[in-house]
Amino acid sequence: MPAIAANDLPAPAAEVTPRPKFPAWLLSALFHAVLIVCLGWFGRNPPEPGGAEITGRVGTIVLLPPSSGEDHQEQESAAEEPTPEPQPKEETEVPPEETVEKSEDSASSVPAPAPLPGLLVEMGKRVSGGKPAKSKLSPAAALGQALGGKTTVRVFGLEGEGNRFAFVFDRSVSMRAYGGAPLAAAKAELLQALQGLEDHHQFQILFYNNTLREFDRSGRLIFGTTAEKRRAAQFIEGIQASGGTSHELALAAALRLRPDVLFFLTDADEPKLFGAQLARIRRLNQGTIVHTIEFGRGPYPSPNSFLRTVAEQNGGQYAYVDISRLPSP
């Protein structure tokens, strides 16, 4: 058998020391413990100066440079507190002084009102139907018109209250009876009635026979100023009795002025007013009270006087005057 050299023999196997075995749960616990220690150390000793903010669901951790012990404790307590939810913004109340100043600023942007006299004149024009009166209306008159300062006018015992008046008086030839006493009495009563008017009241006078004679031909009511009443007195004095009679013509002209009260005086001479004419007068009337005064002969009026019917159908009253008892002019 051939000899085997020593170099050819295999080396003896080295002894292997067995490694100690640790349970898996122990390794996991050690790992988490090291991790927690590292995080705690990192929180106390940040690698760089300056702050960084880490926000979580539970709270906020603020990393700042090291400071004194008291500051550090305050920072730790602040880090443990939960992040407050944003509160709705409250409206800031404006101090009363500022509110007053703003109100004054707003008021200063509003145009200043017109002077009182001019405003009152404009009010008087509006009340009179939008048409400027022929005579200028004073501020006091416009104020009275706007405030509804009514007056009471009396004609042969009949009273009418309002601001706007129309006087329709017969001047036909029959008014010359008894030496002209009927016409003279009508003029005197009309002049007395005008004295009860103030500046803001309005009036118109219509004397009629078979035609019309108007105090003012402007086609509107005139304000009762002193100057206009003086002019009206001159107009009344110049009226003479003559001609025939056209009652409907005069009544229609006066009703178109839309006065509050209308005084209608006539001796009820022919022609009289009947059904169709009375119906037209009613349709034309837009709220005017019509008082009627009948001049007649004898102590008792006719029971069928059309003047009584006119008053009844237009909200007025009827009066009768015995012209035989009138004083001589």
C-alpha positions as CSV (number, residue, x, y, z in Angstrom):
1,M,0.0,0.0,0.0
2,P,1.6,3.2,-1.0
3,A,2.5,5.5,1.8
4,I,0.5,8.7,2.3
5,A,2.4,11.8,2.8
6,A,1.5,13.9,5.8
7,N,0.8,16.8,3.6
8,D,-1.9,14.9,1.9
9,L,-3.9,14.2,5.0
10,P,-7.0,16.4,5.6
11,A,-6.8,18.9,8.4
12,P,-8.8,18.2,11.5
13,A,-12.2,20.1,11.7
14,A,-12.1,23.3,13.8
15,E,-14.4,23.4,16.8
16,V,-17.6,25.5,16.2
17,T,-18.9,27.4,19.3
18,P,-22.7,27.4,19.2
19,R,-24.2,31.1,19.1
20,P,-26.6,32.0,21.9
21,K,-30.3,32.2,20.7
22,F,-32.6,35.1,22.0
23,P,-36.4,35.1,21.8
24,A,-38.0,37.2,19.0
25,W,-40.1,39.2,21.5
26,L,-37.0,40.3,23.4
27,L,-35.4,41.6,20.3
28,S,-38.5,43.6,19.4
29,A,-38.7,45.1,22.8
30,L,-35.1,46.1,22.7
31,F,-35.5,47.7,19.3
32,H,-38.5,49.8,20.3
33,A,-36.8,50.9,23.5
34,V,-33.8,52.1,21.6
35,L,-36.0,53.9,19.1
36,I,-37.9,55.7,21.9
37,V,-34.7,56.7,23.6
38,C,-33.3,58.1,20.3
39,L,-36.5,60.1,19.7
40,G,-36.4,61.5,23.2
41,W,-32.7,62.5,22.8
42,F,-33.4,64.0,19.4
43,G,-36.2,66.1,20.8
44,R,-34.0,67.5,23.5
45,N,-30.9,68.0,21.3
46,P,-31.8,69.1,17.8
47,P,-28.9,68.9,15.3
48,E,-29.2,72.5,14.1
49,P,-30.4,75.7,15.6
50,G,-33.7,77.2,14.5
51,G,-37.2,76.0,14.9
52,A,-39.2,73.4,13.0
53,E,-42.8,72.5,13.6
54,I,-44.1,68.9,13.3
55,T,-47.9,68.8,13.4
56,G,-49.8,65.6,14.2
57,R,-53.3,64.6,14.8
58,V,-52.9,64.7,18.6
59,G,-50.9,67.8,19.0
60,T,-48.0,70.0,17.9
61,I,-44.3,69.4,18.7
62,V,-42.2,72.6,18.4
63,L,-38.5,72.1,18.2
64,L,-36.5,75.1,19.3
65,P,-32.9,75.7,20.4
66,P,-32.1,74.8,24.0
67,S,-33.0,77.5,26.5
68,S,-33.3,77.9,30.3
69,G,-35.1,75.3,32.4
70,E,-38.2,77.4,32.9
71,D,-38.6,78.1,29.2
72,H,-38.0,74.5,28.4
73,Q,-40.7,73.4,30.7
74,E,-43.1,75.9,29.2
75,Q,-42.2,74.6,25.7
76,E,-42.9,71.0,26.8
77,S,-46.3,71.8,28.3
78,A,-47.2,73.8,25.2
79,A,-46.2,70.8,23.0
80,E,-48.4,68.5,24.9
81,E,-51.5,70.7,24.5
82,P,-53.8,70.0,21.5
83,T,-53.9,72.5,18.7
84,P,-56.9,74.8,19.3
85,E,-59.5,74.9,16.5
86,P,-59.8,78.2,14.7
87,Q,-62.6,80.3,16.1
88,P,-65.1,82.2,13.9
89,K,-64.1,85.8,13.6
90,E,-66.2,88.1,15.7
91,E,-67.5,91.3,14.2
92,T,-66.0,94.3,15.7
93,E,-68.5,96.7,17.1
94,V,-68.2,100.3,15.9
95,P,-68.1,102.8,18.7
96,P,-71.0,105.1,18.9
97,E,-68.8,108.0,18.1
98,E,-67.8,106.5,14.8
99,T,-71.4,105.6,13.9
100,V,-72.4,109.2,14.4
101,E,-69.6,110.5,12.3
102,K,-70.5,108.1,9.5
103,S,-74.1,109.2,9.7
104,E,-73.1,112.8,9.5
105,D,-70.9,112.0,6.5
106,S,-73.8,110.2,4.7
107,A,-76.2,113.1,5.5
108,S,-73.7,115.6,4.1
109,S,-74.0,113.8,0.7
110,V,-77.7,114.4,0.5
111,P,-78.7,117.6,-1.3
112,A,-79.9,120.3,1.0
113,P,-83.7,120.9,0.9
114,A,-85.1,123.9,-0.9
115,P,-85.7,127.1,1.2
116,L,-89.1,127.0,3.0
117,P,-90.8,129.8,1.1
118,G,-90.0,128.3,-2.3
119,L,-91.1,124.9,-1.1
120,L,-94.4,126.3,0.2
121,V,-95.1,128.1,-3.1
122,E,-94.5,124.8,-5.0
123,M,-96.9,123.0,-2.6
124,G,-99.5,125.6,-3.3
125,K,-99.1,125.0,-7.0
126,R,-99.5,121.2,-6.6
127,V,-102.6,121.5,-4.5
128,S,-104.2,123.8,-7.1
129,G,-104.1,121.1,-9.7
130,G,-100.5,121.6,-11.1
131,K,-101.3,124.9,-12.7
132,P,-99.7,128.1,-11.3
133,A,-102.1,130.6,-10.0
134,K,-102.3,133.9,-11.6
135,S,-101.7,135.7,-8.3
136,K,-98.5,134.8,-6.5
137,L,-99.0,132.6,-3.5
138,S,-97.3,133.7,-0.3
139,P,-95.5,131.2,1.9
140,A,-98.2,131.5,4.5
141,A,-100.9,130.9,2.0
142,A,-99.2,127.9,0.5
143,L,-98.8,126.4,4.0
144,G,-102.5,126.9,4.7
145,Q,-103.4,125.3,1.4
146,A,-101.1,122.3,2.1
147,L,-102.4,121.8,5.6
148,G,-106.0,122.0,4.4
149,G,-107.0,125.2,6.2
150,K,-110.6,125.2,5.2
151,T,-113.0,128.1,5.7
152,T,-116.8,128.5,5.8
153,V,-118.5,130.8,3.3
154,R,-122.1,132.0,3.8
155,V,-124.5,133.1,1.1
156,F,-128.1,134.0,2.0
157,G,-128.0,131.6,5.0
158,L,-126.4,128.6,3.2
159,E,-123.0,127.6,4.4
160,G,-120.2,125.9,2.4
161,E,-116.9,124.6,3.8
162,G,-113.8,124.1,1.8
163,N,-110.8,125.7,0.1
164,R,-112.2,126.3,-3.4
165,F,-115.4,128.2,-4.2
166,A,-117.3,129.2,-7.3
167,F,-120.1,131.8,-7.4
168,V,-122.6,131.6,-10.3
169,F,-125.0,134.5,-10.2
170,D,-127.8,135.4,-12.6
171,R,-127.6,138.9,-14.2
172,S,-130.5,138.6,-16.6
173,V,-132.9,141.5,-17.1
174,S,-135.4,140.0,-14.6
175,M,-132.8,140.9,-11.8
176,R,-133.7,144.6,-12.4
177,A,-137.1,144.1,-10.8
178,Y,-138.1,146.3,-7.8
179,G,-135.7,149.0,-8.8
180,G,-132.8,146.6,-9.1
181,A,-133.1,145.3,-5.6
182,P,-132.4,141.6,-6.5
183,L,-129.1,142.4,-8.3
184,A,-128.0,144.8,-5.6
185,A,-128.7,142.3,-2.8
186,A,-126.8,139.6,-4.8
187,K,-123.8,141.9,-5.1
188,A,-123.8,142.8,-1.4
189,E,-124.0,139.1,-0.4
190,L,-121.2,138.1,-2.7
191,L,-118.9,140.9,-1.4
192,Q,-119.5,139.8,2.1
193,A,-118.8,136.1,1.2
194,L,-115.4,137.0,-0.2
195,Q,-114.3,138.6,3.1
196,G,-114.2,135.1,4.6
197,L,-111.4,133.9,2.2
198,E,-107.8,133.8,3.2
199,D,-104.8,134.0,0.8
200,H,-104.6,130.2,0.4
201,H,-108.3,129.8,-0.5
202,Q,-109.4,130.0,-4.2
203,F,-112.5,131.4,-5.9
204,Q,-114.1,132.3,-9.2
205,I,-117.1,134.5,-10.0
206,L,-119.4,133.9,-13.0
207,F,-122.2,136.3,-13.8
208,Y,-124.4,135.1,-16.6
209,N,-127.4,135.9,-18.7
210,N,-127.4,134.2,-22.1
211,T,-123.6,134.6,-22.0
212,L,-120.9,134.4,-19.4
213,R,-118.9,137.1,-17.7
214,E,-116.1,135.7,-15.7
215,F,-114.1,137.6,-13.0
216,D,-110.9,136.0,-14.3
217,R,-110.6,134.6,-17.8
218,S,-107.7,132.4,-17.1
219,G,-110.0,129.3,-16.8
220,R,-109.0,128.5,-13.3
221,L,-109.7,129.4,-9.7
222,I,-107.9,132.5,-8.3
223,F,-106.2,132.7,-4.8
224,G,-108.1,135.0,-2.4
225,T,-105.3,137.5,-1.8
226,T,-106.2,141.0,-0.7
227,A,-105.3,142.3,-4.2
228,E,-107.5,139.8,-5.9
229,K,-110.4,140.4,-3.7
230,R,-110.1,144.1,-4.3
231,R,-110.1,143.4,-8.0
232,A,-113.1,141.2,-7.6
233,A,-115.0,144.0,-5.9
234,Q,-114.4,146.3,-8.8
235,F,-115.6,143.5,-11.2
236,I,-118.8,143.0,-9.1
237,E,-119.6,146.7,-9.0
238,G,-119.5,146.9,-12.8
239,I,-122.1,144.2,-13.4
240,Q,-125.4,145.3,-15.0
241,A,-128.6,143.2,-15.5
242,S,-129.6,142.6,-19.1
243,G,-130.4,139.8,-21.6
244,G,-131.9,136.4,-21.3
245,T,-130.9,133.3,-19.3
246,S,-128.8,130.2,-19.9
247,H,-128.5,128.3,-16.6
248,E,-126.8,125.1,-18.0
249,L,-124.1,127.1,-19.7
250,A,-123.1,128.8,-16.5
251,L,-123.3,125.7,-14.3
252,A,-121.2,123.6,-16.7
253,A,-118.5,126.3,-16.8
254,A,-118.3,126.5,-13.0
255,L,-118.3,122.7,-12.5
256,R,-115.3,122.3,-14.8
257,L,-113.3,124.3,-12.3
258,R,-113.9,121.5,-9.7
259,P,-114.6,123.7,-6.7
260,D,-115.4,122.3,-3.3
261,V,-118.6,124.3,-3.1
262,L,-120.6,126.1,-5.7
263,F,-123.3,128.8,-4.9
264,F,-125.9,129.1,-7.7
265,L,-128.2,132.1,-7.5
266,T,-131.0,132.9,-9.9
267,D,-134.6,134.0,-10.1
268,A,-135.4,130.8,-11.9
269,D,-136.7,132.6,-14.9
270,E,-137.2,130.8,-18.2
271,P,-135.9,128.5,-19.6
272,K,-136.0,126.0,-16.7
273,L,-133.8,123.0,-16.4
274,F,-135.4,119.5,-17.0
275,G,-134.4,115.9,-16.9
276,A,-131.8,115.6,-19.7
277,Q,-130.1,118.9,-18.6
278,L,-130.1,117.9,-14.9
279,A,-128.5,114.5,-15.9
280,R,-125.7,116.2,-17.8
281,I,-125.0,118.4,-14.8
282,R,-124.8,115.4,-12.5
283,R,-122.4,113.6,-14.9
284,L,-120.2,116.7,-15.1
285,N,-120.0,117.1,-11.3
286,Q,-116.8,115.6,-9.8
287,G,-117.6,116.0,-6.2
288,T,-118.7,119.6,-5.9
289,I,-121.4,120.5,-3.4
290,V,-124.0,122.7,-5.2
291,H,-126.1,125.1,-3.1
292,T,-128.9,126.9,-4.8
293,I,-130.6,130.2,-4.0
294,E,-133.9,131.1,-5.6
295,F,-135.1,134.7,-5.9
296,G,-138.9,134.7,-6.2
297,R,-142.0,136.8,-5.7
298,G,-144.2,136.0,-2.7
299,P,-143.6,134.3,0.6
300,Y,-143.6,130.7,-0.6
301,P,-141.4,129.1,-3.3
302,S,-142.8,126.8,-6.0
303,P,-142.9,123.2,-4.9
304,N,-141.6,122.2,-8.4
305,S,-138.6,124.5,-8.5
306,F,-135.7,122.9,-10.6
307,L,-133.3,124.7,-8.2
308,R,-134.5,122.5,-5.4
309,T,-133.8,119.4,-7.6
310,V,-130.3,120.7,-8.5
311,A,-129.4,121.0,-4.8
312,E,-130.8,117.6,-3.9
313,Q,-129.0,115.8,-6.8
314,N,-125.6,117.5,-6.1
315,G,-125.3,117.2,-2.3
316,G,-126.3,120.8,-1.5
317,Q,-129.1,122.8,0.1
318,Y,-131.8,125.0,-1.3
319,A,-132.8,128.5,0.0
320,Y,-135.6,130.8,-1.1
321,V,-135.5,134.7,-1.0
322,D,-138.6,136.8,-1.4
323,I,-137.4,139.7,-3.5
324,S,-140.4,141.8,-2.6
325,R,-139.0,142.1,0.9
326,L,-135.5,143.1,-0.2
327,P,-134.4,146.7,0.7
328,S,-134.3,149.2,-2.0
329,P,-130.8,149.9,-3.5
